[in-house]
Amino acid sequence: MWLDLILVIYLWMGVGTREFIQGVSQNLLETALPRRGGPVLILSGKHKWVFGSLVEKDSDRETGVVKDADTHVLLNVWLEQIAEFTGDPSYLGY
C-alpha cells in the first residue's frame, strides 16, 4: 500500500489562532512521539508506511521498538524514522 503523506505545520501564535508556515527548513522540525503503547507510523527505512504501536524508546541511543499492527512483529527503528499517528487507522487499511 502506497501513501502520499502531506505534512502541514501550524504554529500557535496565540489562543485560538493558527498561522500556516511555509519554507521551514526540515532540520528545524522534529516529529512527535507517543507514549509507550501509542500509535506510530514508520515514515522511512525498510519498514516505511508500517503502522503499529510504540513498545519502547531509548532517547539516549535514539532508537525505538515498534510492534507491527498486522504481523505483531517487533521492529527496531531510529526515532527519527517514526512519528505519532493521530489519524484514523482505517485510512491506512487497519
Residue frames as qw, qx, qy, qz and C-alpha x, y, z in Angstrom:
[[0.000, 0.889, 0.458, 0.000, 0.00, 0.00, 0.00],
 [0.434, 0.181, 0.008, 0.883, 1.44, 3.36, -1.03],
 [0.147, -0.850, -0.440, 0.247, 0.51, 6.56, 0.70],
 [0.314, 0.578, -0.002, 0.753, 1.15, 10.14, -0.12],
 [0.469, -0.582, -0.467, 0.473, 1.95, 11.84, 3.14],
 [0.137, 0.718, 0.106, 0.674, 1.25, 15.53, 3.35],
 [0.479, -0.380, -0.484, 0.626, 2.63, 17.30, 6.37],
 [0.035, -0.798, -0.204, -0.567, 1.01, 20.55, 7.39],
 [0.504, -0.162, -0.479, 0.700, 2.69, 22.52, 10.12],
 [0.196, -0.847, -0.268, -0.416, 0.89, 25.06, 12.22],
 [0.357, 0.077, -0.498, 0.786, 2.43, 27.34, 14.80],
 [0.276, -0.778, -0.561, 0.062, 0.17, 28.52, 17.57],
 [0.271, 0.438, -0.052, 0.855, 0.50, 32.29, 17.60],
 [0.254, -0.189, 0.394, -0.862, -1.91, 32.76, 20.49],
 [0.375, 0.200, 0.817, -0.389, -5.07, 31.34, 21.95],
 [0.571, 0.565, 0.537, -0.259, -7.30, 30.15, 19.13],
 [0.430, 0.820, -0.208, -0.316, -5.16, 31.48, 16.28],
 [0.798, -0.099, 0.483, 0.346, -3.10, 29.46, 13.84],
 [0.286, 0.808, -0.297, -0.421, -0.84, 30.60, 11.05],
 [0.943, 0.262, 0.156, 0.133, 0.23, 28.39, 8.13],
 [0.262, -0.784, 0.450, 0.338, 4.01, 28.44, 7.82],
 [0.881, 0.460, 0.039, 0.097, 5.82, 27.64, 4.56],
 [0.498, 0.721, -0.342, 0.339, 9.51, 27.37, 3.82],
 [0.594, -0.690, 0.379, -0.169, 10.57, 25.99, 7.21],
 [0.339, 0.536, -0.773, -0.009, 13.85, 24.10, 6.96],
 [0.867, -0.169, -0.431, -0.184, 13.38, 20.39, 7.71],
 [0.582, 0.107, -0.601, 0.537, 16.31, 20.37, 10.13],
 [0.157, -0.275, 0.346, -0.883, 14.33, 22.72, 12.40],
 [0.755, -0.198, -0.147, -0.607, 11.45, 20.24, 12.70],
 [0.039, -0.225, 0.940, -0.254, 11.05, 17.26, 14.98],
 [0.551, -0.258, -0.652, -0.453, 8.37, 14.59, 14.81],
 [0.555, -0.430, 0.363, -0.613, 6.16, 13.96, 17.82],
 [0.386, 0.096, -0.917, 0.040, 6.46, 10.59, 19.54],
 [0.681, -0.498, -0.248, -0.477, 3.67, 9.00, 21.57],
 [0.502, -0.520, 0.605, -0.334, 3.94, 7.45, 24.99],
 [0.060, -0.179, 0.979, 0.081, 4.65, 3.74, 25.19],
 [0.306, 0.381, 0.858, -0.159, 1.78, 1.84, 23.61],
 [0.316, 0.684, 0.130, -0.644, 0.75, 4.80, 21.46],
 [0.770, 0.520, 0.362, 0.078, 0.13, 4.61, 17.71],
 [0.207, -0.655, 0.417, 0.595, 3.02, 5.30, 15.32],
 [0.789, 0.605, 0.107, -0.030, 3.66, 5.33, 11.60],
 [0.643, -0.328, 0.381, 0.577, 7.10, 4.47, 10.28],
 [0.345, 0.870, 0.048, -0.350, 7.98, 7.20, 7.77],
 [0.409, 0.745, -0.513, -0.125, 11.26, 5.95, 6.30],
 [0.267, -0.439, 0.856, -0.060, 13.57, 2.96, 6.03],
 [0.188, 0.059, -0.928, -0.317, 12.81, -0.62, 5.08],
 [0.028, -0.442, -0.864, 0.239, 9.60, -0.65, 7.17],
 [0.102, 0.074, -0.080, -0.989, 8.24, 2.57, 5.62],
 [0.528, -0.167, -0.294, -0.779, 4.44, 3.00, 5.99],
 [0.490, -0.229, -0.832, 0.124, 4.10, 0.29, 8.66],
 [0.433, -0.589, 0.040, -0.681, 1.54, 1.24, 11.29],
 [0.678, -0.169, -0.680, 0.222, 1.92, -0.04, 14.82],
 [0.500, -0.849, -0.098, -0.139, 2.42, 0.84, 18.46],
 [0.228, 0.702, -0.536, 0.409, 5.50, 2.11, 20.24],
 [0.859, -0.293, -0.410, 0.095, 6.74, -0.63, 22.56],
 [0.613, -0.623, -0.053, 0.482, 9.79, 1.19, 23.87],
 [0.429, 0.839, -0.060, 0.328, 12.07, 4.10, 23.13],
 [0.721, -0.383, -0.057, 0.574, 15.64, 4.85, 24.14],
 [0.161, 0.985, 0.062, -0.024, 16.24, 8.58, 23.85],
 [0.409, -0.721, 0.458, 0.322, 19.96, 8.24, 24.59],
 [0.482, -0.098, 0.755, 0.434, 20.51, 5.82, 21.70],
 [0.378, 0.399, -0.174, -0.817, 17.76, 7.45, 19.59],
 [0.247, 0.025, -0.910, -0.331, 16.17, 4.06, 18.90],
 [0.610, -0.041, 0.341, -0.714, 12.77, 2.54, 19.41],
 [0.100, 0.062, 0.984, 0.130, 10.81, -0.68, 19.02],
 [0.540, 0.133, -0.067, -0.828, 7.52, -0.68, 17.11],
 [0.425, 0.124, 0.891, -0.103, 5.04, -3.58, 17.17],
 [0.172, 0.009, -0.629, -0.758, 3.58, -4.02, 13.66],
 [0.568, 0.075, 0.340, -0.746, -0.23, -3.87, 13.91],
 [0.797, 0.265, -0.338, -0.426, -0.63, -6.55, 11.20],
 [0.759, 0.230, -0.601, 0.098, 2.04, -9.13, 11.97],
 [0.686, -0.722, 0.014, -0.092, 2.77, -8.26, 15.63],
 [0.811, 0.158, -0.143, 0.545, 6.48, -8.46, 14.75],
 [0.370, -0.846, -0.028, 0.384, 8.74, -6.17, 16.78],
 [0.625, 0.633, 0.086, 0.449, 10.67, -3.76, 14.55],
 [0.523, -0.525, -0.051, 0.669, 13.81, -1.88, 15.61],
 [0.355, 0.792, 0.277, 0.411, 13.83, 1.68, 14.25],
 [0.330, 0.047, -0.194, 0.922, 15.59, 5.01, 14.69],
 [0.032, 0.626, 0.555, -0.547, 13.39, 7.56, 16.46],
 [0.106, 0.467, -0.230, -0.847, 13.80, 9.92, 13.51],
 [0.105, -0.027, -0.852, -0.513, 12.03, 7.33, 11.32],
 [0.183, -0.506, -0.843, -0.011, 8.75, 7.33, 13.25],
 [0.157, -0.219, 0.092, -0.959, 6.02, 9.75, 14.23],
 [0.293, 0.259, 0.740, -0.547, 2.92, 9.62, 16.38],
 [0.100, -0.263, -0.724, -0.629, -0.11, 8.75, 14.25],
 [0.197, 0.224, 0.512, -0.806, -3.18, 10.75, 15.25],
 [0.478, 0.129, -0.395, -0.774, -5.43, 9.88, 12.31],
 [0.865, 0.010, 0.249, -0.436, -7.93, 7.11, 11.76],
 [0.374, -0.361, 0.825, 0.222, -6.06, 3.78, 11.23],
 [0.668, 0.439, 0.596, -0.077, -8.79, 2.69, 8.79],
 [0.398, 0.871, -0.141, -0.251, -7.38, 5.21, 6.29],
 [0.022, -0.637, 0.759, 0.136, -4.21, 3.09, 6.34],
 [0.704, 0.117, -0.630, -0.305, -6.12, -0.15, 5.90],
 [0.219, 0.093, -0.860, 0.452, -6.08, -1.19, 9.58]]
